[in-house]
Amino acid sequence: MSGLIPLLDFAGYVALLLWGVHMVQTGVQRAFGAALGAALGRALGTRLRAFSTGLGITAALQSSTATGLMITGFAAGGLVGLAPALAAMLGANVGTTLIVQLLSFDLTALAPILILAGVWMFRRYPPGRTRDLGRVFIGLGLLLLSLHQLVELFAPLQNAPLLQQILDALATQPVAAVLLSAALTWAAHSSVAIVVLIMSLSEHHLVSPALALALVLGANLGTAVNPMIEGVTGDDPAARRLPLGNLLTRVIGVVLGLVLLPWLPGWMGWLESDNARLVANFHTVFNAMIALIFLPLLTPYAALLTRWLPKRTDPNDPARPQYLDESAHDVPAVALGNAAREALRMADMLQTLLLYARAGFKRDNRHRLVQARQLDNAVDKIETAITTYLALLDREDMTRDDTRRLDDILAFASNIGHAADITHHGLLNHIARLRKQGWVLPAEQRQQLDETLARLIANQREAAALFINDDVRQARELAGEKSRFRELEMQESEAHLQKIKSGQIDAAEVGALYLDILRDMKSINSHLVGAAAYPLLARHGELLPSRLRETGN
């Protein structure tokens, strides 16, 4: 029983250590998560830049797992190439060692100050970045405090028979030590906490240098498991390329580490004789060596993973791009033509959604709602694919006309995507609400909606044609449609107000919904104008540049 109490204390302080790391991670993510994610997304272009960004963001988050999940999400969404994503993962693995290096020094005296400052910021300020930084300071203070308590606790733990028996058994079974440490790291979602714990064990000579290094190998293996399990959704094998590639680099490194384990303590002893520093240095050296080995090999390595895990495609899936040929990247004019054809597919899908909406106001077509949702999702995915495809083009090889065409395609795809979202989430939802409430619009309003939707569909076709032929006269006509839709909304709003003034209160809710439908139609029309008419008129000096940013007016 005398050995059980120290073990319970040990478990409690380990839990405090994990909670401190968790508070730091969540605080940084809440304060800077969106900015860090955006910076990571922008930087995943070249291997070296991706490596550096992955290193920096992980040093801030103190979690290669969190960074790995972000990178896995980018890669699974097709927003970044596999080789740069793998480079960012290598950088993340190196970045997580920096906090371990910092914690290898005695910073216990800072713990009360950090906790005091953190509690004051957390209680003094409303939800926001300052309060989130207070959470970070509290977490750092708890982390340092738990480390100090673990150090104090390890002296009597040296005489705890149960712990000593476990550690003695692991000392002769390095593979079991690796697997145990990997499991603990996976469960804790933090290699930092586990490596710091190993440093404390090593500092008090509870584990031999060889066992400590084996446990560090396991921590590096366990941190690659979470992105493999949690970072992948869906059943497309291609989404598993990045987490599997990262896991395999860890496995190869761990196998090499186990082979060299008898000599590693002596080699690392040349750098530092202190046991805690030895563990921290090995953690850094291990990840740095893995990065040095794999960075030059990422292109063939990515190709190998692509062959192992081919993308699963459904030929009938509307979200599958049909014209974005990657081999055309060397010829910008051809690539731009491919992107334009894909953008026109988005316009065709928008037309189908508008036709569903027009039919829905005439009869019950709830069976089309599933197809409408699939089309809206397809439009979103194709827009993302077009943006990614064009982002990979080298602008230095493009003429001024090519650059202009690229910007036109991006504007067209973005506006069509917004118009599709409004059609699906706005018009079709309004139709569903009419059916659900059992409301019936007056005959004149139904007639007005049918005519307006017919005009909207005609404008959609005109925008698609204008995207191809650059007819200035046609652009002027399409731009003039904005005033017509605006006037219609103002006219119907006034009529609705007059009905309420005349005592027709029972028509208020139905009339408000009718006006919402008209506003959505006006917004869709505005996006159609912004997709094709405004860019052309601006090039011919017939439009102020500020009008290009208008949406929904």
N, C-alpha and C positions, 0 to 999 in steps of 0.2 A: 504493500500500500504506500510505503514511503517513496517508491519510485514512480507511482502513478500520478501523484499530485504534481511533481515537476513536469511530467509529460502533458498534463492538462493545462498547466500554465504555458508551456511551450506552444501548445495548439492555439491557445487564446491569443498569444502575441503574434503568432503566424497569421491568424485571422485579422488582427489589427494591421499587420503589414500589408496584407492583401487589400484591406479596405482603404488604407492610405493610398496605395497605388491606384485603386479604382477611383477614388475621389479626384486625384490629380488628372487621370485620363478623362473622366467625364467633365471636369471643370474646363480643361483645355478644349475639349470637343465642343462644349456648349458656347464657350467664348469665341473660339476661332474656327470651329468645325467647318462652316460654310466657306470661309476664306481659304482654309487649308485645302479643302476639297477642290475648290476652284483653281488654286495654284497648282495642285497636283495634276488636275486635268489639263491645264495649259502646258505644263512642263513635260508631259509624257510624249516627247517628240523624238529626241535622239537618245541613245543609250546612256551617254555620260551625263547629260542633263537630267534624265530620268533617275539615274543612280543618285545624283547629288540631291535632287528634290526628295526622293524617298528617304534618304539619310536625314535631311533637315527636318522633315515633317515628323518622322518617327522620334527624333531627339526631342521635339516639342511635345508630342503626345505620350512619350514614354511607353509606347506599345507598338511593336511591329505587327501585332495581330490586328489592331485597329487600322493601321495603314494598309496592311495586306488586304483587309476586307474592302477598303475603298478602291484599291487598285484592281482587285478581282471584279468589283462591280463595273468599273470602267471597261475592263477587257471583255467581260461577258456582254456588255452592251454594244461592243464593236467600236467604242470611242477611241481606242488606242491599239497600236500594233502589239503583237505578242512579245517581240524582242525588247522594245522599250519597257513594257510592263514587267518583264522578268528582271530587267536592269533595275527598275524601281524597287522591286522586292529585295534584290541583293543590297541595295542602298538602305532599305528599311531594316534589314537584319544587322547591318553595321551600325546604323543609328541607334538601335536599342542598346548597344554596348556602352554608349557615352554616359548615360545616366548611371550605369553600373560603375564605371570608372569614377564618377563623382562621389557615389555613395561608398566607395572603398575607403574614403577619408572620414575621419571622425568629425561630424558636423552636429553632434548632439546638442551643443550649446544653442544652436539656432532654433531648435524645436519649439520652446515656449514662445519665442518671438513670432515665429511663423503662425502658430495656432492663434495667438492673441490678435495678430493683424488680420488673419483670415476670418475669425469670428466677428470682429468689428466690421469688416467689409461686408460679410454675409448678412449681418443684422441691420446694418446702417443703410444699405442701398437697396433699391427695388430690383426685381428681376432684370438682369442685363449683364453686360460684360464684366463690370466691376464686381458684381456679386459672384459671378462664376469664377473670377480670379481669386476671390476670397475662399471659394471651395478648393481651389488649387493649393493655396497656402495652408489651409487646414490639413489637406491630404499630405503635403510634404512634411508638415510638423508631426502628424501621426506616424508617417513612415519612419522618420528619424527617431521618434520616441520608441517605436516598436523595435527598431534595430538595437537601440541602447538597452532595452529591457531583455532582449534575446541574449545580448552579450553578458548581462548580469546573470541571466538564468543558466547559461551554459556551464558555469563552474560547478554547481551541484549536479547538473545533468551528467557530468562525466562519470558519476557513480551510479547512474540509473541503469540497472541491469537490462531492462527490456530494450531501451534504446541502443545500448552497447551491443546486445546480441544481434539486433537488426543490422547495425552498421558493420559489425564483424562479418556477418553473412554476405552483405553486399560487397565487402572488400575483396572477396574471392570470386565474385560473379559480376564482372563489369557489364556484361550484356543485360543482366537483370537490373543493375543500377541505372543503366541508360533508359530501359523501358519504364522503370518506376518514376524516374525524373520526368520523362516525357509525359507520362500520364498525369502527374501533378501539375505540370505546366499547362497541359490541355485543360485540366479542370479549373485552374486558376486564371486562365486567359492572360497570363503575364509571365514571360520569361524573366523579366526584371526581378520580380519578387522571389522567384525560385533561385536565381543565381545569387541574389543578395543573401538568401538563407544559406546557400552552400558556402558563401564567403564566411558567414558567421560560424558555421560548423567547422570549417577549415581553420579559422583563426584560433579556436579553442582546442585544436588537435583532436576533435571527435571523429574526424575522417582523415585518412591518409591523402597525400597529394594526388596519388593515382585515382583513388575513389572520387575525390572532389572533381577532377577533370572529367571522369566518366559521367558524373552527374551533370556537369555543364554541357556535355555532348547531348545528354537526354533532354535538357531544357531547350536546346537549340532545335532538336527534333520535334518536341511537343508544340513549339510555337508555330510550326508550319501546318499543324493538323487543323486548327480552327478555320482558316480560310478554305480548306478543302471541304469541310463539313458545312460551314455556315455561309460561305461566300457564293455558293452556286445554287441557283434556282432553275427549275425546268429540267427537261430531260435531254437537252442538246449536249452531246459529248464535247463539242468545241468549247463550251463554257468552263470545262474542267482543265483546259490546257494550262492556264496560268497557275492555279493552286497546285496541280500535279507537278508542273515543272519546278516550282519552288520546293515542294516536298522532296522531289528526287535529288535536288542539289543538297538538301539537308542530309538525306540518307547517304549519299555518296561521301559527304564530308564526315559523317559519323562513322561510317565503315572505315575510312582512312584513319580517323582518330583512334578507333579501337585497335587497329593494326599497330599504330605507332605509340599506343598508350604506355608501354613499359619505358619508353625513352622520353616521353613528353615532360614529366616532372623535372627531369634534369635539364632539358632544353629551356623550359620556362624559368627555371631557377637562375639561369644566367641573367635574365632581365630583372628579377625581383626575388629576394629571399623571403619576404613577408608572405605568409600563407594566403591572407585575404587578397593582397595585391596580385599574387600569382593566379588566383582564380579569375579576377577581373581581367588581367592581361591575357589569359588564355581565351576568355570569352571574346575579347576584341580581336585577337590574332586569328582565331578560328574563322570568324565571319569575314575578316579582311582577306584571308587566304582563299576562301570559297569565292569571294567576289573577284579576286585577281585571276583565279582559274577559269571562271565561267564567263566573265565579261567578254573576252575575245571570241568565245564560242557560241554566243547567244543566237546568231543568225542560223547556223546549222542546227543548233539545239531546238530553236523555235520551229524550224522546218520538220524536224523529227517528231515533235509533239503534234504538229498539224497532221502528219501522216498517221500517227497513232490514233488521234481523236478527230476524225473528219467531221465537218459540220453536217448536221442532219438537216436536210432541206425537203420541204414538201412542195412539189411542183404546182400544187393548187393553192398554196398559201399566198394571198394577195400581198402580204407584207414582204415577200421575198423580192429584192430588187432584180430586175430583168435586164437592165442595160448598163449597170455600173461595172464595166470590165476593168479590172485593176491593171491589165497589161497595157491599157491605153494611157497610163499616167505619163509615159515618156513623150506623148504627143498631146499637148494641152488642148488644141483645137478639137481633137477627137474626143478627149475626156469630157470637155464641156458639152459637146453634142450629146454624149451619153447621159450626162447629168440632166440636160434639158429634156430629153425623152422620158427620163424617170420622173421629172417634175410634172410632165404632162399626164403621166399615169395618176399622180396625186389629184390633178384637176378632174380626171375622169371619175375617180372615186368620190370626190366632192359632189359631182353632178349626180351620181347615184344616190348619195345621201339626201340631196335636195329633192330628188324624185320621190324617195321614200316619204319625206316630209309632206310633199304636196299630196301624195296619195293618202297619207294619214289623216289629213283634214277632211277628206271626202268619205273615207270608210275605215273600218277597224282593220289595221294591218299590224297588230301586235306580233305576228309571226316574223315580221321583218326586223324586230328590235335586236335580235341576236346578230343578224347579218350586219346591221348598222354599227353595232359595237365592234365587230371584227373589222369593218372598213375603217372606222375611226382609229383603231389601234394600228391598222396597217399604214394609214396616212402618217401617223406619228413616227413609226419605225422607218418608213421610207424617207421622211424628212431628215431623221438622224443619219441615215445611211448616206444621203446626198451631201449633207454637211461634212461628214467624215471623209467622204470620197474627195470632195473639193479641197478640204483642208490639207490633204496630202500632196496636192499639186505644188510644184516649185514655181513660185511667182517670178523668179528671176528669168525663167525660160519663157515667160508669157509676154505678149505684146500688150499695148494699152487697151486695144479692143478686147483681147482675151480677158484682161482683168475686169473690164466693164461688164462683159458677159457673165463672168463668174459672180460678180455682185448682183446682177439682175436675177440669176438663177437662185441664189440664196434668198433674195427678197421675195421672189415668186413662191418658192417652197415654203418659206415661213408664213406668208400671208394665207396661202392655201391651207396650211396646217391649222392655223387659227380659225379660218372659216369652217373647216370640217369639225373642229371641236365645238364651235358655237352651234352648228347644225345638229350635232349629236346630243350634246349636253343641254342645249337650249331648246331648239324647235321640237325635237322628238320627245324631250321630257315634258314640254308644254302639252303636246298631243296626249301623252300618257296621263297627265293630270286631268285633262278634259274628260277622258274616258273614265278615270277613277272617280271623279266627282259627279259624273253624270251630267255635266254641263253641255249645253248646246248653244253655239254662237248664233246670233241672228243671221238670217239669210244674206243680208247686205254685207255683213262682216265676213261670212264665209266666201262670198263672191270676191270681196276685196283681197282676202288672203290668197285665193287661188290666182287672181290676176297678178298680185305682187310676186308670188313664188314663180309664176311663169316668166315674169320680167327678170327675176333673180337668176333663173336658170339660163335665160338668154344672155345675161351679162356674164355669167360664168363661161359660156361658150365663147363669147366675144373676148374675154380676158385670155383664154387659152389661145385663141387665134392671134391676138395682139402680141402675145409672148413670142410668137414665131415670126410674124411679118413686119413688125415695127412700123405700122401705119399711123402717122401722127393724127390724121383726121379721125380715125377710129378711136385713138386714145382720147381725143377731146370729147367725143361722144360718150365714151365710157366714164370719163371723169365727171361729165354733166349729170350722170345718174345719181351722184351723191346728193345733189340738191333736190332731186325728185323724191328720193326716199326721205330726206329730211322734212320736206314740205308735207309729205303724206303723214309722217308721225305727228307733226304739229297740228295738222287738220284733224286727225283722229283723236288726239289728246283733248283738243277743244270740244269736239263732239261729245266725248266721254264726260267732260266736266259739265257741259250743259245738261246731260241726262241726269247727273246727280243733283244739280240745282233744281231741275224740274220735279224732283221727288222720286225718281226711279232708283231708290237705294238698293233694291234687290239685284240690280244689274251691275253693282259696283265691283264685286269680285271678278265676275266674268269679264267685265270691261277692262279691269286692270291686267288680267291675264292676256287679253287681246292686245293691249298696248305693249306688254312684255314681248309678245311674239313679233310685233312690228319693229321693236327696238333691236331684237336679235337679227331680223332680216336686214335692217339698216347697217348693223355691224358687219354682217357677212358681205354685204355689198361694198362697204368701205374697204374691207380686206381685198376684195376682187379688184377694186380700183388701185389700191396700193400695190397689188401684185404685178400689174402689167402697165397701167396707164401712167401713173406718176413717174416711174423711172424714165420712161420715154419722153414725157413732157419736160422733165427736168433737164435732160440732155439737150433739148432744143430750146432751152431758156424760157419755157412757157410756164414754169412752176418754181415757186420759192423752195429752196432745199428743206426748209422746216416742214413743208407739207408731206415730205416723204416719211416722216415719223408719225404721221397721224394714223390712228386706228380707232375705229368705232365712232367716228364723228359724223 
